[in-house]
Amino acid sequence: MTDPSPAAHQARSAPPGIPGLRFLPALVAALAAAWFLGFVPAVARGEVLTWAVPWVPGLGIELAVLIDGLALAFALMITGIGAGVFLYTASYFKGDPRLTRLQALLMLFAVSMLGLVLADDAITLFVFWEGTTVTSFLLIGFDHAKKEARDKALQALLVTGLGGLALLAGLLLLGLETGTFRLSEMALMGDVLRASDLYLGILVLVLLGAFTKSAQFPFHFWLPNAMAAPTPVSAYLHSATMVKAGVYLLARLSPALGGTEVWIWTLTLVGAVTMLLASVWALRQTDLKLMLAYTTVMALGALVMFLGGGHPAAVKAAATFLIVHALYKASLFLLVGVLDKKAGSREVDALRGLAGAMPLTATLTALAALSMAGFPPFLGFIGKELKYEGALAVASEPVFVAGAAVLANALMVACAGLVAVRPFVGRTRRAPKDRPADPPVGMWLPPAVLAVLGLAFGVFPDLLLGRTLIEPIATAILGEPFALTLKLWHGINLPLLLSLLTFALGLTLYLLAPRVRRALAGAEAGGLPAAEGGYDAALSATKGVAAWQTRVIQGGRITVYLRVTFALLALLIWGAVLTGTGPWPAFDIDVPLLHWAIVGLIAVSAVAIVLTRSRLAAICALGAVGAGVAILFVLYGAIDVAMTQLLIEILVVVFIAIALLRLPRIPAGLPRRWGDAALAAALGLGVAVALVAVLGGDLGRELTAYFEANSAPEALGRNIVNVILVDFRALDTLGEIAVVVIAAVAAIAALTARRTKGRRP
């Protein structure tokens, strides 16, 4: 009897492989994390490590690496959390034949993220930025057999890809304005950039790239939809890596672009709106994975808001919360994956009383959720206190920022309760999966380490984290030395009172969560679906315009294609000449009479081809054109080219004669196509003018001198033209020959093909 279950089929079809090889990516990531830990003492002392090799020297582009506090913190999160995710993945997908493909994609993504955060060259950063875009597309669409996964992966690719194009333009303008593509040098030229006329344009382009990548309003919708990816992918992408790439970019460019009113207000408002909407919408969800996704959007909004705060206290809050969020969010994502795998559901309403069957999972979830809610003595409590301190220090609107932070954190407390309490306490229900149990060590160890780190960093914050990472991060963001001390207890002060208010509001929202959810569902509050509706409308409109222009422009007639192509080319040439973009050529009529005679022969023959109604006369005129061109080559000393031209012309005339003489006679009285004649004349004259203008200018002799000096000694040939074709440009010639061969094979296939009736190809 055949077992129809996909899991059983996957287990049978999985290749045996090498025992333990599936844990190799986790080992590599752990070794990388250990290597980066070796840089902590130097970075804590204030050192900035750099390394660079030329990449495109002519454009000033280098493969440059910079390790400061900000880069090192991200590198440690990418490799450290990556090691845990890789270990978790090896157990989560045990027996699944897709494991190798998933691990390869995760490794490529990790390399792209490392390249992004370590790059000190703007172009290098962009290359790795797009690497994360492509690899995340492949990871989100990992279950490519599902339409939902394909659609959501495409959505993430389009949103972040368009933002990437804007970022590229912004980085290029930054390089042009500062004269360098080194990010560390740009950071020292903040005054120059802020005084530049291009500042606003650069800022808008950079913010578009950052906001789309880090899911800021109104581009936030793609991140929750990316939950179509497998749980390990969600844990990695949405805790410490891809979604924080935009936050990293803002932090890295803050010394160069920050400090202005437009920077402060834009980041503060966009971050606050994103934070509030996402936290409200998180409480609306019943899928625990989606709930965590919206809290991720909330956290990203908070980071952006504090990066725009314009005060060292706000930067200190952002630097601390960066670490806080990575630890608890990765842990919770992995634990929700455990619930899905071992209990059979992620729906909060379908899970109750699992603490008895899954005590270890319940304990670890409680530890991570307590840090998320900001309870002492977890690092989340310190992060929340610092957020309130930073909010109150914001110069623009401290009351608004602090109020938004309190409301968002209260909603986070409620969500933490829904994740950590609802599935594990209460009257035991029959789980969707029989006999739920704690997972194997490979699935509980990574979230356990992350949750315990959140506790350890909270108990010993300054010793383990403050001076080693948080202070260097803040220094890199501010662009100047910044001393700080992390403490668990700051005494009774306003941030503590706001924390107590947060807990009270959070508990109230947790108890009222079902009513709040129903109210949100009924009112369609939050406005989040509208943003995705805008994306859907834009995508639909783009498809409609594409279909319309295809029907109009690509009607299936080659004559129309040629007319459009020639008309646009003529328009570009004459537009450049008439508007002064291109110079009028300086005509030199000092040409021998024989040359004029040959040119006249070519021109008369070309006109005859068009006007004659005799195919034989047209063929003869065509041959005369080719012969005239060959004679010109002879007169200018290009004997080999002339011989080639003559042989090709003979073959062309023969082939065309064979084809045309088999066609019926041209009927008399056909109308002249004067429009086509005018188009041909405009294009021909335009090309002639362009050629004369080019030839009349300074062409430069660098290449000529190079070929003359190297043809004989390097290529062992005295005919420079031949040497260029078969040696210096051998690959080009090979490609041209391949094109000719393919065309010949296609022509032979078309000529020898036989018609078949009643059969479809």
N, C-alpha and C positions, 0 to 999 in steps of 0.2 A: 504494500500500500504506500502511495506517495504522500509525503508530508507537504501540504501546500503552503506552509508558512514561509514568508520571505526570510525570516531569521534562520530557520532551519536550512533553507536553500543556500543562504550565504555561508553558514557554517560548513556545509558540505563542499561548497565550491571554493572556499578560501584556500589559497596555496599554503603548503606546510611551512615554507620559509625557514629561516634560521632561528632557533629558539633564542629569545631575548633580544633579537634585532629590532623589535618594535619599540624597545625602550632606548634605542640609540639616540633619537632626537632629544629626548629628555636629558640624557647624559651630556650631549653636546651643549645644550642650553645651560645646564648647570655649570659646566666648566667655563662657559663664557661669562656667566654671572660671577663666578669666583674670580675670573681674570679682571673683570671690571671692579670688583671689590678692592683689588689691589691699588686702584687709583684713589680710593677714598681719602687716605691720609694726606696725599699731596693736594687734592682739591680742597680738603678742609683747611689746609694752610693758606689757601687763597691762590694756589698756582693754577694757571690755565695752560693746558697741554695742547700743542698744535703739531700738525704734520701735513705736508702737501707735496704733490708731484704735478707737473704740468699735464694737462689733458688736451686743451685746444689753445696752445700758447698765443696764436695769432689773435684770438678773441679775449685773451686774459682769463680763460676758464681753467680751473685747477680741480683735481681731486684732493680737496682739502678737508682735514679732520680737525675738529676742535672738541676738547673735553674740558668742560667747566662744570659747575654744580648742576646746572639745568640739564645739560647733555648727559651727564653721568647718572642723574636720578632717573631719567627716562631709559637709559641703557640698562640700568639695574632692574627696572620694572619689566622691560621687554624680555630680558633674559631670565630673570628670576621667576616671574609669573609664567613666562613661556615654558620654563622647565616643568613647573607644576601642571600646566595645561597639556603638555606633551605626554607626561606620565599618565594623567587622567584619560587622555584620548586613547592611549594604548590599552587601557582597561575597558573604557566605554565602548570601543569598537573592536574588542577582542573577537576574533573569528570572522570579522567582516572583511571581505576582499577589497573593500575601498579604503582600508586603513592606510596603506602605503601612499595612495594618491592624496589622502587628506593630510598626512604628515608632511609630504613633500610641499604641498601648497602652504601649510602653516610655516614651514621653514623658510620658504621664499618670502612669505609675508614678513616674518621676523627679520630677515636680512634687509628687506626694503625699509622697515621701520628703523632699524639700527642705522642704516645709511642716511635716513632722513634726519634723525636727531643728532648724529655726529658730524653732519656736513657743515663745513664752514664756507662753502661756495654756494651761491644762490642757485646756479644752474644745476650743480650736483644735487642740491636739496630737491629741486623740482623733479629731476629724473627719478629719485627714490620716492618722491611724493606720488608720482604717477604709477610707480611700481606698487605702492600700497593700494591705489585705486584698482588696478587690474587684478591683483591677487585677491583683494577683498571681494571683487565681483565673482571670481571663481569660487571663493569660499562660501559666499552667501548663496550662490546657485549650485552648491555641491550636490544636492539632491535634484539634479537637472531633469530627472524624469517627471518631476512635479511642476506643473505650470506656475503655481504660486511662487516656488523658489526661483524659477527663471524670471518671472515678472519683477519680483522684488530685487533680484540681483541687477537687472537692467535699470531699475529705478535708482538704485544706489550708484550705479556706474554713470548714469546721465547727470544726476544732480552733482555728485562730487567731480565728475569729469568736466562739466561746464565751469564749475568753480576753479578747477585746475587751470583751465585756459585763461581765466581772468587773473589768476595768480601769476602765471607765466608772464603776462603783459606787465603786471605790477613789478615783478622782479627785474625784468628787462629795463623798465623805466628807472628803477632804483639804481641799477648798474650804470646806466647812462648818466644819471644825475650825479652820482658820487664818483664815477670813474673807476669803480672797482666792483667785483662780484663777491668779495670776501665779506661775510656777514659780520665778522669781528671788526672790520674796518668801517662798515656802515654804521655800527653802533657808536662809533666815535664821531660820526658826522651828523648827529641828530639836529644840531642847530642849523646846519646847511640845508637839510631836507625840510625841516619845518618852515624855513623861510623861502622855499622854492615855490615857483608858480605851479609846478607839477605835483605838489604835496597832496592836494585833495584827490586828484586822479589816482595817484599811487595808492593812497589810503583806501579808496573805494575798491580798487582791484584786489588789494591784499586782503581786505576784510571779506570780500565775496569768496575768495578761496578758503579763508579760515572758517567762515560761517557755514559754508556748505559742507566742509569736512567734519566740523564738530557739531553739526545738526542744530544750529541756532535758528530761531524763528526768522523767517518763515520757511526755512529749509529743514525743519526738524523731523518731518514725517518719515524720511527714509530710514532713520535709525530703528524705530520700533518695527517697521516692516522687515528690516534685516534679520528679525528673529526667525525667519524661515530657514536660517542656517542651523546646522547642528549645535547642540549646547556647548561643546568645547570651543567652537568657533565664536559663538556669542560671548563666552566668558573672556576670550582673549581680545577680540576686537573692541569690546565695549567696556573694558575695565581700564586698561593701561596703554592701549596701542592706538589703533586707527582713529577712533573718535577723539582722541586727545591730540592728534596731529595738528589740528587747527589751533588748539589752545597753546601747544608748543610754539607754533609759528608766531602767535601774538606775543607770547612771552619773549621769544628770541628777538623780535623786531621792536619790542617796547622801547628800548633806549633810542632807537633811530626814529620811530614814528610817534611814540607816545607823548603824553604831557599836554597836548593841545585840547581845546574845548571840544572840538569835533570828535577826537579820540575818546575823551572821557564820557561825553554824553552818549555817543553811539554804543560803546561797549557796555556802559551801565544800563541803558534802556533795553537794548537787545538782550543782554544777559538776564536782566530782571524779568522781562516778559517771558522769555524762554523758561526760566526757572519756575515761575508761577504757573504757567499753562501746563507744563509737563508734570509738576507735582500734583496739580488738580486731576489731570487725566490719568495719572498713575493709580489713584484711588478708584478710578472708574473700572479698572481691569479686574478680571477674575483669573486670567492666566498669569501664574506667578512669573513666568519668563517675560511676558509683556509688561507686567508691573515693574520689574527690575529695569527693563529697557527705558521706560518713561522716567524712572528715577535717575537713570544715567543721563538722560537729556537734562533733567533738573540740575544734576551736578555740573554738567558742562556749562549750563547757563550761569550757575553761581561762580564758576572759575572765570568765565568771561567778564562777568560783572565786577569781580574784584580786581581783575587785571586792568580794567578801565577806571578803577577807583581813584587813581592818582595820589595814593598815600602809601608810605612804607608799611603801615599796619595792614592795609588791604592786600598788599603783595605778600606779606607774611602769612596772611590767612589763605591766600591762593596757593602758596607753596606747600603749606601743611595739608590743606584739603586735597591737593593733588595726590599725596601719598595715602591719606586716609581713604579716599574713594577707591583707589586701585586695590587696596587690600580687602576691604569688605565686599566690594562689588564682584571681584573675581571669585571670592569664596562663595558668595551667595549664588551666583550663576552656576557654579559647579555643583552646589548642594541641591539646587532645583533640578539639575540634570539627574542627580541621584534619585530624587523623588519620582521623576518621570520614568526612570529606568527600573526602579525597584518597587514603586507603588503603582505605576501605570498611569499616572495623571499629573498634570501641572495645575489643574483647576482647583482654586482655593475652596470652592464649595463642595468639591468631591472628596476632599481629604479631611479626616478627623481622627484623633486619637492614635496617631502613629508612633507616639513616644515609646510605648511599650514594645512595639515590634522593631523600631529603629531608634534606640536610645542614643547611639553615637551620632547619628545624623541630626537628631533633635538638639543635642548638646552643641555641636559645631554650628548649626544654624542659629542657635540662640547667641553664641559668642559673636558671630559676624553681624547679626541683626542689632545687638546692643551697641556695637561700634557705629553701625549705620544710624541708629537713633540718637547717638551722642551721649550715652550714659557713662558716668565715671566707673572705673578708672581706665576706660578704653581711649585709644588715640582719637576716636571720633568725638569724644567729649572735648578734648583740647582743640580739635579742629573747629567744632561748633562755637566754642568760646572765642576763638580767634576770628571767626567769621563775624560774630557780633561786634567785636572790637574793631575790626576793619570796616564794618558797615557804619559804625558810629563815627569813624574817622574820615569817611568819604566827604570831600569838600563840597560836592555839588548838592546832593539831596540826602543827607544822612538819615532823616526820618523815613523817607520813602524806601531807601535801601535796607535799613534795619527792619522795617515792617515787612517788606517782601521776604527777607531772610527768615524772620520768625514764622510767617505763614508757611513758607516752603518747608522749613525744617519740621514744623508740626505735622504736615502731611507726610514727611519722611518717617516720622515716628509711627504714624498710623500704618504706613506701608510695611515698616519693619515688624510691627505686631502681626499684620496679616501673613507675612512670610514665615515668622518664627513661632507664632502661637497657634493660629487656626489649624494648620495641618497636623499638629502633634498633640493638642489637648482636646478635652471634651469627650463626649460619648463616642466610643469607637464605632466607626462605620465600616462596612465591607469595602475594602479598597478595590479600585478597578482591577488590580492585579492580585491574584491569590498569594498569600504568604509573603507580604512585604518584609524585607530584612535589610540590615545595614549592608553597605557595599563592600567589595574587597578592598584591600589596603591601597591599591593603586588609585581608587576613586575617593577614598576618604583622607588620605595623607595630604594631598595638595591643599584642599580647603582647610584642613586642620592647621597646617603650617601658617597659612595666611591669616586665619582667625587668631591664632596664638600670637603672631607678630603684632597684630592690632592691639592685643592686650599688653604685650611686653613693651612696645613703644609708648603706650599710655602710662605705664608705671615708671619707666625710666626714659622720659622723652628727650631731655637735653643730652643725656649720656649717649644714647643710641642713635638719636636722629637730629637733634637741634643743631649742634655745631658741625656735625659731619655732612649733613645734606641740606637741611632747611635753610641754614644761613648761606651756603654757597648758591642755592637756587635763587634766593631773594637778591643776592648780590648780582647774579647774572641778569635778572629781570630789571633791576633798578639801574644797572650800569655803573654802580659805585658800591664801595664796601658798605656792608650793613651788618651790624652786630645784633644778635638776638639771643634770648634765653627762653626755652620751652619749659613750662611748669604745668603740673596737673592742677594745682590749686593756686588761685590768684586772690583768694579772699572773697569776701562778700562785696560784690560790685555790680554795676549795671549789666554786664554780660551774663553774670550768674543769674540775676533776676530774670533776664530774658530767656535763659535756659530753662528755668523753672516754669515760666509761662509757656514755653514750647512744649514741655512734657505734659502740662495740663491740657493744652489744646490738642496735642497729639493723642492723648488717652481718650479725650472726648470724641475725636474724629474716628478713632479705632472702634469705639463702642457704637458709633452711629454709621459705621462704614456701609452696611447694607442700605440704609436710607439714603446716604449720600450718593451711593452708586445708582440707585433708582432715580434719584433726582437728576443726576448728570445724564443718565440715559434718556430720561424723558425730555429734558430741556436741550439736549445736544449741546451742552455747554462747552466752553473752552476754545472753540473755534479751530481745533486741530484738524478735523476732517476737511475744513474749507481749504487749508493749504494743500493738502493732497488732491483735493478737487481741482485746484488751480493747476497742479502738475498734470493731472489727467486731461484737463481741457487743453493745456499747451501741447501735450503730446498728441492728442487727437487732431488739433489744428495743424500741427506740423505734418502729420501723416496726410491730412486732407490737402494741404498746399502741395506736398510732394506728389500726390496722385494727380492733382490738377495740372501742375507744370509738366508732368510726364506725358499726360494726354495732349497738352498743347505743343510742347517742344519736341517730344519724341513720338511723332505720329507714324513712324515706320518708313518714311520716305528719305532716302539718302540725299536727295537734292535739297530738301529743307535743312538737313543737318549741315550740309556744305555751305548753304547760304548764310545760316546763322553764324557758323564758325568764321567764314570769310568776312562777314559784315562786322563782327566784333573785333577781329584782328585789324581790319582797315580803320575802324573807329579809334582803336587804341593808338595806332601809328599816327594818323592824322591829328588826333587830339593832342598827342605829345608835341607834334611839330607846330601846330597852330597856336597852342597855348604857351609856347615858349619852353615847355618842359624838355623838349628835344631841339637841338640846334638845326637851323637850315644849313644844308651842306654847302661848302664852298666849291662850286663846280669848276673843274679844271678842264678846259677844252683842248689842251695841248696833247691830242691823241693822234697817232698816225692815220693817214687816210685809209690804209688797208684795214685797220681795225674798225673804223667807222663803216666801211663797206660790209664787213662780216657781220657787225651788229645790225646793220640795215637788212641784210639777208635773213638773219634770225627773226627780226621783227616782222618783215613781210611774210615769211613762212608761217609765223604764228597767226597772223591775221588771216592768211589763206586757209589755215586749218578750220577756223571758225566760220568763214564765209562760204567756202565751197560746198556744193551739194554732191560732189563726186567723191566717193570714198577713196578711190584710187589716188585722186589729187591730194586728198587730206593725208593719206599715208605717205606720199612723196614729200609733202610739205613738212610732215613730222620728222622724216629722215633728214631733211635739210636743216631743221632746227638743231638736231643732235650733231650733225656734221659741222655746223657752224661753231657750236660750243667746243667741239673737239679741236677745231683749227685754232680757236683762241687759246686753248691750253698749249698747243704746239708753239704758238707765237711767244708765250710767256715761259717756255722752257720746261713745261711739265709733260714730257713725252710719255711717261708711263701712264699718267692720268688720262692723257689724250687717247692712248691706245685702249685703255679700259672703257672710256666713254664711247669710243667708236664701236667696239665690240658689243657693248650693251645696247647701243642704239640700233645696230643691225638686228640683234635678237628681238628687241622690242618691236621694230618695224615688221619683222617676219611674223611674229606672233599676232600682232594686231591685224596684219593683212589676212592671215588665216581666219581670224575671228570675224572681221568686218565683211570680207568678201562673201561670206556665207549668209549674211543678213539680207533681207529684202531691200530693194532700192528705196531711197529716201523720197517720199511723195512730194510732189511740187505744191507750192502754196502754203507751206507751214509758216506760221507767224514768227517773226523775229522776237527773241526775248531780250528787249533792250534793257530791262532791269538787271538781268544777269550780266549783260555786257557792261553796264555802268559799274556794277559791283566788282567785276573782274578788273576793269580799268582802274578803279579806286585802289583796290588791293595791290595790283601790279605796280602802279605808280608809287604807292606808299612804301612798298618793299624796296623799290629802286631808290627812293629818296633816303630811306633808312640805311641801306647798304652804302650809298655814297657818303652819307654823314659819318658812318662808322669808319669807312676806309679813309676818309679825309681827316680823321682825328689821330691822336697819338695812341697807337695800338700797344706800345711798349714792346721791348725786344727781350724781355727776360726769358720767356719760354723759347724764343727763337735761338737765343744764345746758348741756352741749356742743351737743346737738341743738337745744335751744330757742334758743341763741344763734346757731347757724350755719344753721339750716334756711332762713330767709328770705334773708339776705344771700349765702350761698354757693350754696345749691341753688335759690333763687328759688321756694320753696314754703311755704305757710302751714300745710298739713296735715302735721304732723310724721311721722305714721305713713306717709303716702304717700311723703314725702321719704326716710325710712329705707329703704323697700322699693325705690324706683326710683333712688336716688342713692347714699346712704351704703353700702347693701348691695346694689348693683345686680348684682354678680357672683353673690351668693347667690341673688337672685331669678332671674337668668338660669339658674343651675343647676337651680333648682326647676322652672322652666318646661320646661327640657330634659328633666327626669325625667318630667314629666307628658306631654310630647309623645311620648317614647319608649314610655311605658306605653300611650298611646292607639294608637300605631302597632302595637305588639305585640298589643293587644286586637283591633284591626281585622284583623290578619293571622290571628289565631287563629279569629276568627268567620267569616272568609271562606274559610279553608282548606278544601279538599275532601279527603276520604279517598281514598287510592289503594290499590288492591289489587295485590299481587304486586310492589310496588316498595319499595325501601328508600331512605330519604333519603340 
